[in-house]
Amino acid sequence: MHDRIESLAARIGAAARVTILTGAGVSAASGVPTFRGRDGLWRQHRAEDLATPQAFRRDPALVWEWYAWRRETIGGCRPNAAHEIIARWSQRSGCTVVTQNVDDLHLRAGTRNLVRLHGSIWEQTCWNACPEGAVAWRDERQPLPEVPPRCVHCGSLARPAIVWFGESLRHEDLAAAMTATACDVFLTVGTSSVVYPAAGLVHEARARGAFTAEINLEATGASDGVDVAIQGGAEVVLPLIDAAIR
Ligand code: BJW
């Protein structure tokens, strides 16, 4: 592992453009549950019961109770060493951070040039798509005074500003992520690499000539397709890489 860390550090140190894709594993050491690992969120709840527009239409109160519980959990979590290293690297010009996480821990760590592909658990939009409510507003109140919450503009039902299965990502976010695949080094960190289009970004980056690396506790479907796969916690491996960058 030492050699792989040294060689990846040398690549990052020499790169003009670095892109980092993150997933739930980056926030695991902060106490945010992952989706598919042991104790992952999907183990207790079926995705199709909670994270689809159909589920919300069927039972908005149930879906909002799940989000209220997750907001409470995430609200008590702090960025860990992985978020902090990524935030520091993001100060370099040419660095883009693309996250699938909705917890906003990258933002709280001070990450610049951040693309939040799946939205934020701290933002809402109008379920009825009233014109003003189409633009997400922030609501960090804990606990939410009303569950389900209402649109601040028209009073109808609000929804989490999160991309559910079967929904399109925001065009500008996907475009920014695709642009960032034109880079010298592409890191995929703490993601199971099963959810598209995010899972395709590392392959796109490699096809465009990037050196690609994965950091994950375990092998994923992306491991065989990257130049270097390092098994370990992001909160352990990223500080080692950082220390090895000259
Ligand atoms: C550690 C660690 C530590 C632990 N250190 N590592 C092409 C092919 C097939 C299907 C599709 C396709 N294109 C689109 C689809 C459909 C669908 C999809 O991908 N389905 C797959 C499941 C097959 N995609 C969509 O619907 C997307 N929309 C879209 O593409 O629109 C156009 C379209 C629609 C339909 C058909 C075709 C085109 C939208 C995807 C939205 C994803 N939303 C979610 C949930 C939101 C709910 C919420 O959060 O409240 O976002 S799904 C969930 O998974 C969440 C996550 O962001 C996402 C990714 O999960 P992530 O981050 O990888 O977490 P885990 O838990 O899976 O993995 C954690 C990893 O960390 C593990 O590997 C651990 O080992 C590791 N780990 N501790 C390092 N300390």
Boltz pocket constraint, residues with backbone or C-beta under 6 A from the ligand:
constraints:
  - pocket:
      binder: B
      contacts: [[A, 22], [A, 23], [A, 24], [A, 25], [A, 26], [A, 28], [A, 29], [A, 34], [A, 35], [A, 36], [A, 37], [A, 40], [A, 51], [A, 100], [A, 101], [A, 102], [A, 118], [A, 162], [A, 163], [A, 164], [A, 165], [A, 166], [A, 167], [A, 168], [A, 169], [A, 189], [A, 190], [A, 191], [A, 192], [A, 193], [A, 194], [A, 195], [A, 196], [A, 197], [A, 215], [A, 216], [A, 217], [A, 218], [A, 220], [A, 232], [A, 233], [A, 234], [A, 235]]
      max_distance: 6.0
